[in-house]
Amino acid sequence: MTHLSADVLVVGAGGAGMYAAIAAAKQDASVLLLDKSLVGRGGATIMAQMTVAAAIGHEERDHWADHLDDTLAAGRELCDEKLARLLCENGPARIFEMDRWGAHWARGGGGRIRQVQAPGHGRARCCYVDFLNTGPGVAGTLRRQVSTMSGVRRVSNVTVTDVVVHDGRAVGAVGMDVVSGDIVTFAAKAVILAAGGLTKIFRRNSASTNMGGEAYALALRAGADLIDMEFVQFFPIAHLAPRLVGMDPIMWDPFRYKLGGRLLNGDFEEFMHRYGGQDSGKYTTVRDQASYAILKEVEAGRGSPHGGVYLDFRHVPDATLRDAFGPVIDRLATNGIDLTKTPVEVAPTAHYHMGGIRVDERMETRVPGLYAAGEAVGGANGANRLSGNAITEALVFGECAGRAAGNAAAGTPSGWSDAVGEDAAVRLRRAADTKPDDGVPANVLQLRLQDLMWEDVGSFRTGGQLRRALDGIREIRETPAAVHAADGYNLDLQDRLELDAMLTTAEAVARAALGRAESRGAHQRLDFPESDPALVRNQAVEMKGEEVAARW
Ligand SMILES: Cc1cc2nc3c(=O)[nH]c(=O)nc-3n(C[C@H](O)[C@H](O)[C@H](O)COP(=O)(O)OP(=O)(O)OC[C@H]3O[C@@H](n4cnc5c(N)ncnc54)[C@H](O)[C@@H]3O)c2cc1C
């Protein structure tokens, strides 16, 4: 068993984790920054291709208070205002700091940072790195910055399976080296969960393979609570057809708002106005409303051939298309897509999670010493998130969590001992106790779970579907997962550990969705189609013994 120790342990090295590590190290804390993938190359941050929202006012006059107003309006009265304010007020500082660290934000005349107006934002507020390179640009900048910090030790390819809590405090974590199969324990005076979102629990998703909702399961098992778990964002216009290889399925959005791409149903009619949207030529409809409208058109038999709607750029002149799409137009051509001749088909996909770990303004959970950052945190975006707010959230909350954890660690003695480490490793040892050929492969069980979540806990839900989903989750949990013995790298075991976390997180989403008997933002109940003013409240999820339970 390998053992490492530091003042601050950061679990997950996407945008939030890397920013947290830098901020903690600035407080003179020693930091372990670990990831189940390669540091800085796993998760959503590096995949993001579009924009980062911050009221820097380079394109037109703007103020963080206006950004906050837009964020609260999109959140359908459920935003945690303190967190939303933190996001909007500190967004500009993070953009400028990243700029000093060499992020290549797209620039316009006079050296100003370019900003575009995305749906739901009242101003041109969204910064980007051309062309479709925002996420790689952000991740690359943070990776370089982390590498200049001598206090940060990077550990790749370790998957954390439990946060260790002793005497009511988070004192470290336990995990598995995915290359060697060794158990690894980590002692730390503060632990930051920055392990990203959950969209992999749905069949159709925009996620990387390591976004199975492990942060939420880790937090629940450690004694923290979650909020707003019913609010999963379904991105309205993910690519559906024709086949598109090697490109982000959600990359159409910025072009749609730059160029006024038209959304048309299967009969080639605009339809957003039927659902209260005002898309005609401007594309300002926010995500929950747009997803709803598309799915309703498909349900009414007015979908495109593959079950979505059309996104059409044929009205845009050739030269304008080439100017806006840049080299992307050539990548589309290698996929046989010529936007001057044919529209593409698009449809909603699970994309982002508004809910997550409940934290205070210092990003600390209700478990002392346990912090969270990034998409793992719930509350800032309420029932619906605005375009561009997620990377800002990762940067801002990462910085806050790292600073707070670094400060707190300075005055805290280590709570770790060998006995604590041995106890913590018991669950993992049990899972590693392999049973060849006994049961169903864990990756097959993961697929079952993804299907079930898509069918019954997707964009439209009913009480009956949600109860069926909970039964299905229980059945999968009770099905023995086959884990074949392997020397070193053991994919079966990894899948099995991930499946455990996915099931816990899936149950948290389904229970919260069942508890909210109304429709609001991204949570649409067909059996309760209206919003209920009595439910302008956040729902929490926590462990009651071994059970996942929702409470108001
Ligand atoms: C395709 C795509 C495009 C997007 N585009 C945009 C956009 O243009 N603008 C915007 O604002 N937002 C966008 N988003 C959302 C945004 O990218 C994310 O919300 C944000 O990057 C999350 O950052 P994070 O650091 O919290 O998580 P991630 O970047 O997801 O990082 C989490 C890390 O945790 C690691 N991890 C997970 N589990 C464990 C474990 N058990 N042990 C150790 N490590 C673990 C993962 O490997 C990963 O590296 C997009 C998302 C996707 C998927």
The ligand as a MOL file (V3000), in Angstrom:
LIG
                    3D

  0  0  0     0  0            999 V3000
M  V30 BEGIN CTAB
M  V30 COUNTS 53 58 0 0 0
M  V30 BEGIN ATOM
M  V30 1 C -18.2640 18.7570 -24.3050 0
M  V30 2 C -18.4290 19.8400 -23.2760 0
M  V30 3 C -18.3930 21.1700 -23.6580 0
M  V30 4 C -18.5580 22.1950 -22.7090 0
M  V30 5 N -18.4910 23.5070 -23.0950 0
M  V30 6 C -18.5630 24.4920 -22.1640 0
M  V30 7 C -18.3790 25.8680 -22.5180 0
M  V30 8 O -18.1170 26.1930 -23.6600 0
M  V30 9 N -18.4910 26.8060 -21.5390 0
M  V30 10 C -18.7740 26.4880 -20.2430 0
M  V30 11 O -18.8490 27.3700 -19.3820 0
M  V30 12 N -18.9100 25.1830 -19.8770 0
M  V30 13 C -18.8070 24.1910 -20.7900 0
M  V30 14 N -18.9480 22.8840 -20.4020 0
M  V30 15 C -19.0620 22.5870 -18.9650 0
M  V30 16 C -17.6930 22.8210 -18.2900 0
M  V30 17 O -16.6820 22.4120 -19.1870 0
M  V30 18 C -17.5610 22.0490 -16.9880 0
M  V30 19 O -18.6550 22.3030 -16.1430 0
M  V30 20 C -16.2850 22.4410 -16.2440 0
M  V30 21 O -15.1600 22.3770 -17.1120 0
M  V30 22 C -16.0790 21.5160 -15.0660 0
M  V30 23 O -14.7840 21.6990 -14.5440 0
M  V30 24 P -14.3600 20.8340 -13.2830 0
M  V30 25 O -12.9400 21.1250 -13.0380 0
M  V30 26 O -15.3340 21.0070 -12.2010 0
M  V30 27 O -14.5300 19.3170 -13.7720 0
M  V30 28 P -13.7300 18.4580 -14.9550 0
M  V30 29 O -13.0480 19.4040 -15.8560 0
M  V30 30 O -14.7230 17.5460 -15.4560 0
M  V30 31 O -12.6180 17.7570 -14.0990 0
M  V30 32 C -12.9150 16.7390 -13.1770 0
M  V30 33 C -11.7130 15.8190 -13.0640 0
M  V30 34 O -11.9510 14.8910 -12.0050 0
M  V30 35 C -11.3990 13.6450 -12.3680 0
M  V30 36 N -12.0490 12.6060 -11.5670 0
M  V30 37 C -13.3380 12.1960 -11.6360 0
M  V30 38 N -13.5600 11.2500 -10.7130 0
M  V30 39 C -12.3890 11.0640 -10.0450 0
M  V30 40 C -11.9950 10.2120 -8.9810 0
M  V30 41 N -12.8430 9.3640 -8.3950 0
M  V30 42 N -10.7030 10.2550 -8.5560 0
M  V30 43 C -9.8170 11.1060 -9.1440 0
M  V30 44 N -10.1500 11.9360 -10.1520 0
M  V30 45 C -11.4170 11.9220 -10.5920 0
M  V30 46 C -11.6540 13.5440 -13.8650 0
M  V30 47 O -10.7420 12.6420 -14.4750 0
M  V30 48 C -11.4640 14.9850 -14.3160 0
M  V30 49 O -10.1570 15.2160 -14.7860 0
M  V30 50 C -18.7800 21.8560 -21.3470 0
M  V30 51 C -18.8250 20.5100 -20.9700 0
M  V30 52 C -18.6470 19.5050 -21.9100 0
M  V30 53 C -18.6900 18.0670 -21.4600 0
M  V30 END ATOM
M  V30 BEGIN BOND
M  V30 1 1 1 2
M  V30 2 1 2 3
M  V30 3 2 2 52
M  V30 4 2 3 4
M  V30 5 1 4 5
M  V30 6 1 4 50
M  V30 7 2 5 6
M  V30 8 1 6 7
M  V30 9 1 6 13
M  V30 10 2 7 8
M  V30 11 1 7 9
M  V30 12 1 9 10
M  V30 13 2 10 11
M  V30 14 1 10 12
M  V30 15 2 12 13
M  V30 16 1 13 14
M  V30 17 1 14 15
M  V30 18 1 14 50
M  V30 19 1 15 16
M  V30 20 1 16 17
M  V30 21 1 16 18
M  V30 22 1 18 19
M  V30 23 1 18 20
M  V30 24 1 20 21
M  V30 25 1 20 22
M  V30 26 1 22 23
M  V30 27 1 23 24
M  V30 28 2 24 25
M  V30 29 1 24 26
M  V30 30 1 24 27
M  V30 31 1 27 28
M  V30 32 2 28 29
M  V30 33 1 28 30
M  V30 34 1 28 31
M  V30 35 1 31 32
M  V30 36 1 32 33
M  V30 37 1 33 34
M  V30 38 1 33 48
M  V30 39 1 34 35
M  V30 40 1 35 36
M  V30 41 1 35 46
M  V30 42 1 36 37
M  V30 43 1 36 45
M  V30 44 2 37 38
M  V30 45 1 38 39
M  V30 46 1 39 40
M  V30 47 2 39 45
M  V30 48 1 40 41
M  V30 49 2 40 42
M  V30 50 1 42 43
M  V30 51 2 43 44
M  V30 52 1 44 45
M  V30 53 1 46 47
M  V30 54 1 46 48
M  V30 55 1 48 49
M  V30 56 2 50 51
M  V30 57 1 51 52
M  V30 58 1 52 53
M  V30 END BOND
M  V30 END CTAB
M  END
